[in-house]
Amino acid sequence: MRISDPLGSFYVPTEASEPVVYFAGGIGMTPALAMVRTLQRLARLPAIHVDYSAPKADQFAYADELTDAAQHDDRLHVNLR
Protein backbone atom coordinates (compact mmCIF):
# COMPACT_ATOMS: atom_id res chain seq x y z
CA MET A 1 0.00 0.00 0.00
CA ARG A 2 1.18 3.51 -0.82
CA ILE A 3 -0.51 6.61 0.61
CA SER A 4 0.03 9.96 -1.06
CA ASP A 5 -1.56 13.33 -1.68
CA PRO A 6 -4.38 13.32 -4.23
CA LEU A 7 -3.11 13.47 -7.79
CA GLY A 8 -3.89 12.32 -11.29
CA SER A 9 -7.16 10.87 -12.50
CA PHE A 10 -9.56 9.07 -10.21
CA TYR A 11 -11.14 6.06 -11.88
CA VAL A 12 -11.46 2.29 -11.77
CA PRO A 13 -10.55 0.61 -15.06
CA THR A 14 -13.55 -1.37 -16.29
CA GLU A 15 -11.28 -4.36 -16.95
CA ALA A 16 -10.04 -4.45 -13.33
CA SER A 17 -10.52 -7.83 -11.69
CA GLU A 18 -9.12 -7.17 -8.21
CA PRO A 19 -11.39 -5.64 -5.56
CA VAL A 20 -11.00 -1.90 -4.97
CA VAL A 21 -10.70 -0.48 -1.45
CA TYR A 22 -11.46 3.13 -0.53
CA PHE A 23 -10.49 4.61 2.83
CA ALA A 24 -12.43 7.80 3.40
CA GLY A 25 -13.00 10.30 6.17
CA GLY A 26 -15.60 13.02 6.57
CA ILE A 27 -16.76 14.71 3.39
CA GLY A 28 -13.60 13.39 1.69
CA MET A 29 -15.59 10.31 0.80
CA THR A 30 -17.25 11.90 -2.22
CA PRO A 31 -14.83 10.30 -4.74
CA ALA A 32 -15.69 6.88 -3.28
CA LEU A 33 -19.38 7.76 -3.52
CA ALA A 34 -18.90 8.54 -7.21
CA MET A 35 -17.40 5.07 -7.70
CA VAL A 36 -20.29 3.47 -5.80
CA ARG A 37 -22.76 5.24 -8.09
CA THR A 38 -20.81 4.06 -11.13
CA LEU A 39 -20.75 0.52 -9.76
CA GLN A 40 -24.53 0.58 -9.56
CA ARG A 41 -24.75 1.42 -13.28
CA LEU A 42 -22.07 -0.89 -14.69
CA ALA A 43 -22.08 -4.66 -14.36
CA ARG A 44 -18.40 -5.15 -15.16
CA LEU A 45 -16.71 -3.24 -12.32
CA PRO A 46 -14.95 -5.23 -9.57
CA ALA A 47 -16.07 -5.43 -5.95
CA ILE A 48 -15.68 -2.19 -4.03
CA HIS A 49 -14.96 -1.95 -0.30
CA VAL A 50 -15.54 1.43 1.36
CA ASP A 51 -14.12 1.97 4.84
CA TYR A 52 -15.54 5.30 5.96
CA SER A 53 -14.66 7.05 9.23
CA ALA A 54 -16.22 10.02 10.99
CA PRO A 55 -15.90 11.36 14.55
CA LYS A 56 -19.64 10.97 15.23
CA ALA A 57 -22.42 8.93 13.63
CA ASP A 58 -24.29 12.07 12.56
CA GLN A 59 -21.26 13.28 10.60
CA PHE A 60 -21.35 10.61 7.90
CA ALA A 61 -22.21 12.18 4.55
CA TYR A 62 -24.43 9.99 2.36
CA ALA A 63 -24.43 7.12 4.90
CA ASP A 64 -27.99 6.14 4.00
CA GLU A 65 -27.20 6.02 0.29
CA LEU A 66 -24.07 3.95 0.87
CA THR A 67 -25.68 1.40 3.18
CA ASP A 68 -28.74 1.10 0.95
CA ALA A 69 -26.55 0.51 -2.10
CA ALA A 70 -24.57 -2.17 -0.21
CA GLN A 71 -27.79 -3.97 0.69
CA HIS A 72 -28.76 -4.17 -2.99
CA ASP A 73 -25.40 -5.03 -4.61
CA ASP A 74 -23.23 -7.95 -3.49
CA ARG A 75 -20.17 -6.29 -5.03
CA LEU A 76 -20.34 -3.38 -2.57
CA HIS A 77 -19.16 -3.60 1.03
CA VAL A 78 -19.43 -0.58 3.34
CA ASN A 79 -17.94 -0.21 6.81
CA LEU A 80 -18.92 2.90 8.79
CA ARG A 81 -16.78 3.61 11.84
BAKOL-746582 format. One record per residue: x, y, z of N, C-alpha, C in turn. Coordinates in nm, 2 decimals, always signed. Layout:
! BAKOL-746582
X | Y | Z | X | Y | Z | X | Y | Z
...
***
This chain:
! BAKOL-746582
+0.08 | -0.11 | +0.00 | +0.00 | +0.00 | +0.00 | +0.09 | +0.12 | +0.00
+0.05 | +0.22 | -0.08 | +0.12 | +0.35 | -0.08 | +0.01 | +0.46 | -0.06
+0.04 | +0.55 | +0.03 | -0.05 | +0.66 | +0.06 | +0.02 | +0.79 | +0.02
-0.06 | +0.87 | -0.06 | +0.00 | +1.00 | -0.11 | -0.10 | +1.10 | -0.11
-0.06 | +1.22 | -0.14 | -0.16 | +1.33 | -0.17 | -0.24 | +1.30 | -0.29
-0.36 | +1.36 | -0.30 | -0.44 | +1.33 | -0.42 | -0.37 | +1.38 | -0.55
-0.37 | +1.30 | -0.65 | -0.31 | +1.35 | -0.78 | -0.36 | +1.26 | -0.89
-0.35 | +1.31 | -1.01 | -0.39 | +1.23 | -1.13 | -0.54 | +1.21 | -1.14
-0.58 | +1.12 | -1.22 | -0.72 | +1.09 | -1.25 | -0.77 | +0.99 | -1.15
-0.89 | +1.00 | -1.12 | -0.96 | +0.91 | -1.02 | -1.06 | +0.82 | -1.09
-1.02 | +0.69 | -1.12 | -1.11 | +0.61 | -1.19 | -1.08 | +0.46 | -1.16
-1.17 | +0.37 | -1.19 | -1.15 | +0.23 | -1.18 | -1.15 | +0.18 | -1.32
-1.05 | +0.12 | -1.37 | -1.06 | +0.06 | -1.51 | -1.16 | -0.05 | -1.51
-1.24 | -0.04 | -1.62 | -1.35 | -0.14 | -1.63 | -1.31 | -0.28 | -1.64
-1.18 | -0.30 | -1.68 | -1.13 | -0.44 | -1.70 | -1.06 | -0.49 | -1.57
-1.07 | -0.41 | -1.46 | -1.00 | -0.44 | -1.33 | -1.07 | -0.57 | -1.28
-0.99 | -0.66 | -1.22 | -1.05 | -0.78 | -1.17 | -1.03 | -0.79 | -1.02
-0.94 | -0.72 | -0.96 | -0.91 | -0.72 | -0.82 | -1.01 | -0.62 | -0.75
-1.05 | -0.66 | -0.63 | -1.14 | -0.56 | -0.56 | -1.07 | -0.43 | -0.53
-1.15 | -0.33 | -0.52 | -1.10 | -0.19 | -0.50 | -1.14 | -0.15 | -0.35
-1.04 | -0.09 | -0.28 | -1.07 | -0.05 | -0.14 | -1.05 | +0.10 | -0.14
-1.15 | +0.17 | -0.08 | -1.15 | +0.31 | -0.05 | -1.15 | +0.34 | +0.10
-1.05 | +0.41 | +0.14 | -1.05 | +0.46 | +0.28 | -1.09 | +0.61 | +0.28
-1.19 | +0.64 | +0.35 | -1.24 | +0.78 | +0.34 | -1.27 | +0.83 | +0.48
-1.27 | +0.96 | +0.49 | -1.30 | +1.03 | +0.62 | -1.38 | +1.16 | +0.59
-1.48 | +1.18 | +0.67 | -1.56 | +1.30 | +0.66 | -1.62 | +1.32 | +0.52
-1.62 | +1.44 | +0.47 | -1.68 | +1.47 | +0.34 | -1.58 | +1.43 | +0.23
-1.46 | +1.39 | +0.27 | -1.36 | +1.34 | +0.17 | -1.40 | +1.21 | +0.11
-1.52 | +1.16 | +0.14 | -1.56 | +1.03 | +0.08 | -1.63 | +1.05 | -0.05
-1.65 | +1.17 | -0.10 | -1.73 | +1.19 | -0.22 | -1.67 | +1.12 | -0.34
-1.53 | +1.11 | -0.36 | -1.48 | +1.03 | -0.47 | -1.52 | +0.88 | -0.46
-1.52 | +0.83 | -0.34 | -1.57 | +0.69 | -0.33 | -1.72 | +0.68 | -0.36
-1.79 | +0.78 | -0.32 | -1.94 | +0.78 | -0.35 | -1.96 | +0.78 | -0.50
-1.88 | +0.85 | -0.57 | -1.89 | +0.85 | -0.72 | -1.86 | +0.72 | -0.78
-1.77 | +0.64 | -0.72 | -1.74 | +0.51 | -0.77 | -1.85 | +0.41 | -0.73
-1.91 | +0.43 | -0.62 | -2.03 | +0.35 | -0.58 | -2.14 | +0.37 | -0.68
-2.17 | +0.49 | -0.71 | -2.28 | +0.52 | -0.81 | -2.25 | +0.46 | -0.95
-2.12 | +0.47 | -0.99 | -2.08 | +0.41 | -1.11 | -2.10 | +0.26 | -1.11
-2.06 | +0.20 | -1.00 | -2.07 | +0.05 | -0.98 | -2.22 | +0.01 | -0.99
-2.31 | +0.09 | -0.95 | -2.45 | +0.06 | -0.96 | -2.50 | +0.06 | -1.10
-2.43 | +0.13 | -1.19 | -2.48 | +0.14 | -1.33 | -2.41 | +0.04 | -1.42
-2.29 | +0.00 | -1.38 | -2.21 | -0.09 | -1.47 | -2.19 | -0.23 | -1.41
-2.22 | -0.33 | -1.49 | -2.21 | -0.47 | -1.44 | -2.06 | -0.52 | -1.43
-1.97 | -0.46 | -1.50 | -1.84 | -0.52 | -1.52 | -1.73 | -0.46 | -1.42
-1.77 | -0.37 | -1.33 | -1.67 | -0.32 | -1.23 | -1.65 | -0.43 | -1.12
-1.53 | -0.43 | -1.06 | -1.49 | -0.52 | -0.96 | -1.57 | -0.49 | -0.83
-1.55 | -0.57 | -0.73 | -1.61 | -0.54 | -0.60 | -1.54 | -0.42 | -0.54
-1.62 | -0.34 | -0.47 | -1.57 | -0.22 | -0.40 | -1.59 | -0.23 | -0.25
-1.49 | -0.20 | -0.18 | -1.50 | -0.19 | -0.03 | -1.47 | -0.05 | +0.01
-1.57 | +0.01 | +0.09 | -1.55 | +0.14 | +0.14 | -1.54 | +0.14 | +0.29
-1.43 | +0.19 | +0.34 | -1.41 | +0.20 | +0.48 | -1.42 | +0.35 | +0.52
-1.52 | +0.39 | +0.58 | -1.55 | +0.53 | +0.60 | -1.56 | +0.57 | +0.74
-1.48 | +0.66 | +0.78 | -1.47 | +0.70 | +0.92 | -1.51 | +0.85 | +0.94
-1.58 | +0.87 | +1.06 | -1.62 | +1.00 | +1.10 | -1.62 | +1.01 | +1.25
-1.60 | +1.13 | +1.31 | -1.59 | +1.14 | +1.45 | -1.72 | +1.10 | +1.53
-1.83 | +1.13 | +1.46 | -1.96 | +1.10 | +1.52 | -2.06 | +1.04 | +1.42
-2.15 | +0.96 | +1.46 | -2.24 | +0.89 | +1.36 | -2.32 | +0.99 | +1.28
-2.35 | +1.11 | +1.33 | -2.43 | +1.21 | +1.26 | -2.34 | +1.29 | +1.16
-2.21 | +1.26 | +1.15 | -2.13 | +1.33 | +1.06 | -2.09 | +1.25 | +0.93
-2.15 | +1.13 | +0.91 | -2.14 | +1.06 | +0.79 | -2.22 | +1.13 | +0.68
-2.15 | +1.16 | +0.57 | -2.22 | +1.22 | +0.46 | -2.27 | +1.10 | +0.37
-2.39 | +1.10 | +0.33 | -2.44 | +1.00 | +0.24 | -2.44 | +0.86 | +0.30
-2.44 | +0.85 | +0.43 | -2.44 | +0.71 | +0.49 | -2.56 | +0.63 | +0.45
-2.68 | +0.69 | +0.44 | -2.80 | +0.61 | +0.40 | -2.79 | +0.56 | +0.26
-2.74 | +0.64 | +0.17 | -2.72 | +0.60 | +0.03 | -2.62 | +0.49 | +0.02
-2.51 | +0.50 | +0.09 | -2.41 | +0.39 | +0.09 | -2.46 | +0.26 | +0.14
-2.52 | +0.27 | +0.26 | -2.57 | +0.14 | +0.32 | -2.68 | +0.08 | +0.24
-2.77 | +0.16 | +0.18 | -2.87 | +0.11 | +0.10 | -2.82 | +0.04 | -0.03
-2.72 | +0.11 | -0.09 | -2.65 | +0.05 | -0.21 | -2.59 | -0.08 | -0.18
-2.52 | -0.09 | -0.06 | -2.46 | -0.22 | -0.02 | -2.56 | -0.33 | +0.00
-2.68 | -0.30 | +0.05 | -2.78 | -0.40 | +0.07 | -2.83 | -0.45 | -0.06
-2.82 | -0.38 | -0.17 | -2.88 | -0.42 | -0.30 | -2.77 | -0.46 | -0.40
-2.64 | -0.46 | -0.37 | -2.54 | -0.50 | -0.46 | -2.43 | -0.58 | -0.39
-2.42 | -0.71 | -0.42 | -2.32 | -0.80 | -0.35 | -2.18 | -0.75 | -0.37
-2.15 | -0.67 | -0.47 | -2.02 | -0.63 | -0.50 | -1.97 | -0.52 | -0.41
-2.06 | -0.45 | -0.34 | -2.03 | -0.34 | -0.26 | -2.04 | -0.37 | -0.11
-1.93 | -0.34 | -0.04 | -1.92 | -0.36 | +0.10 | -1.88 | -0.23 | +0.17
-1.96 | -0.19 | +0.27 | -1.94 | -0.06 | +0.33 | -1.92 | -0.08 | +0.48
-1.82 | -0.02 | +0.54 | -1.79 | -0.02 | +0.68 | -1.79 | +0.12 | +0.73
-1.89 | +0.16 | +0.82 | -1.89 | +0.29 | +0.88 | -1.83 | +0.28 | +1.02
-1.74 | +0.36 | +1.05 | -1.68 | +0.36 | +1.18 | -1.65 | +0.50 | +1.24
***
